[in-house]
Amino acid sequence: MQSEPETVCNVAISFDRCKITSVTCSCGNKDIFYCAHVVALSLYRIRKPDWVKLHLPISETLFQMNRDQLQKFVQYLITVHHTEVLPTAQKLADEILSQNSEINQVHGAPDPTAGASIDDENCWHLDEEQVQEQVKLFLSQGGYHGSGKQLNLLFAKVREMLKMRDSNGARMLTLITEQFMADPRLSLWRQQGTAMTDKYRQLWDELGALWMCIVLNPHCKLEQKASWLKQLKKWNRVDVCPWEDGNHGNELPNLTNALPQGANANQESMGQCKSLEYQHLPAHKFLEEGDSYLTLAVEVALIGLGQQRIMPDGLYAQEKVCRNEEQLISKLQEIELDDTLVKIFRKQAVFLLEAGPYSGLGEVVHRESVPMHTFAKYLFTSLLPHDAELAYKTALRAMRLLVLESTAPSGDISRPHHIASVVPNRYPRWFTLSHIESQQCELASTMLTAAKGDVRRLETVLESIQKNIYSSSHIFKLAQDAFKIATLMDSLPDITLLKVSLELGLQVFIS
């Protein structure tokens, strides 16, 4: 095949403290990434540093010249590039000869070869105009021609920058967000009262997640955080800025495909999970001996999952609560628990049971607090082989579903860390209620299975089911589950479980 004709490109790259701070190339290719010619020259400079001659800054070279040499230098420079620089040279000459010109009010002259001052910030070159154009183009395509995939690649680039502690990460995300805010479809959807598409809303979710990574970065300066906070508040005040809860005007729940169902909802398939190798890397800077980044990560995940939080209003935001919780639990399931991690689980379970209003497993929670069924099922199965008493205590505490109760327990409000549950006059719009009730049922079924042969615990689980589960269909399912567990082929029937099945079955008829 005939190859393309060879083209010669003029490439200029500026460096400052091991960073490429600016690039130009005559090829004319416009993109947020460097063209092939810039990459080639960079690799050439890296791999063959001795082949690239280093010069003193041009200001130093000019300083060493006498008047005749300076005149010759300037005239030759203008002669070689007269079509490009002659107008500029004449303009500068006129200004220098004029005593009152602005150029004569400044001492010295700029030198692009000298580099920046040590106190000046230096960052990798980013073509801001191209980032804006790319995002604008992808948004204008409205999800067609793989535009969503391209935007996700941009988000991945921001994540890579943040991982490398490149300050361009925040700059690039700011440019992306500004284009999202300027999308004309936002005004159209607001005027029509229609909700944005799920794909588009997922892109906004990714924007929010990346901003959280930026503002929570422990390495950034306070003035940077203050600047980002100011910018985020400015965007938040714009009328068309989407709500995190979504547009909850005329949204109808359609959770058939949105949320996973069934006993193994948290896995790929109240055993095929990916098995990754996680290792304990010592965290020397932390206080307690034996801490590793893995134990700290697991503990933070457990704290986050166990926090008491009010269910948001919108359908999409409620789906997001369930989805995010299950994604985090799925990540935790990839980790094999050793003795060190089991201690973390015990510590956090006890803390969450005894804690006050910050805990979703505390003695008293708000009526509209997000239920802990999914999280408690994970805690239960993790703790059961190591501390059965704590496992059951945690799961039984999580069985409650106060939003369905006509009256809420008052609790012991004399204890300062307790908050009284308040029953509002309205019935909250929990679009994900059917999914939540199924997760409550899965938690109960898991406890029934584990309690086989233990009369005391079976009776306790039965009492919890009768007190907290209001759906007849779920009670009937639990009656079936109890019967199946009690009559497994490899053992004699469990009389207590059969009684549990009978009582639950009778409860369905009574209700």
HELIX and SHEET records of a PDB file:
HELIX    1   1 ALA A   36  ARG A   47  1                                  12    
HELIX    2   2 PRO A   49  TRP A   51  5                                   3    
HELIX    3   3 ILE A   58  PHE A   63  1                                   6    
HELIX    4   4 ARG A   67  VAL A   80  1                                  14    
HELIX    5   5 HIS A   82  LEU A   97  1                                  16    
HELIX    6   6 GLU A  102  GLN A  105  5                                   4    
HELIX    7   7 GLU A  128  SER A  140  1                                  13    
HELIX    8   8 SER A  147  LYS A  163  1                                  17    
HELIX    9   9 ASN A  168  MET A  181  1                                  14    
HELIX   10  10 PRO A  184  GLN A  192  1                                   9    
HELIX   11  11 ASP A  198  VAL A  215  1                                  18    
HELIX   12  12 LEU A  222  ASN A  236  1                                  15    
HELIX   13  13 TYR A  293  GLY A  306  1                                  14    
HELIX   14  14 LEU A  315  GLN A  333  1                                  19    
HELIX   15  15 ASP A  339  GLU A  354  1                                  16    
HELIX   16  16 HIS A  373  LEU A  383  1                                  11    
HELIX   17  17 ALA A  388  ALA A  398  1                                  11    
HELIX   18  18 LEU A  402  LEU A  404  5                                   3    
HELIX   19  19 LEU A  433  ALA A  450  1                                  18    
HELIX   20  20 VAL A  455  ASN A  468  1                                  14    
HELIX   21  21 SER A  472  ALA A  486  1                                  15    
HELIX   22  22 ILE A  495  ILE A  510  1                                  16    
SHEET    1   A 2 VAL A  11  ASP A  16  0                                        
SHEET    2   A 2 LYS A  19  CYS A  25 -1                                        
END                                                                             
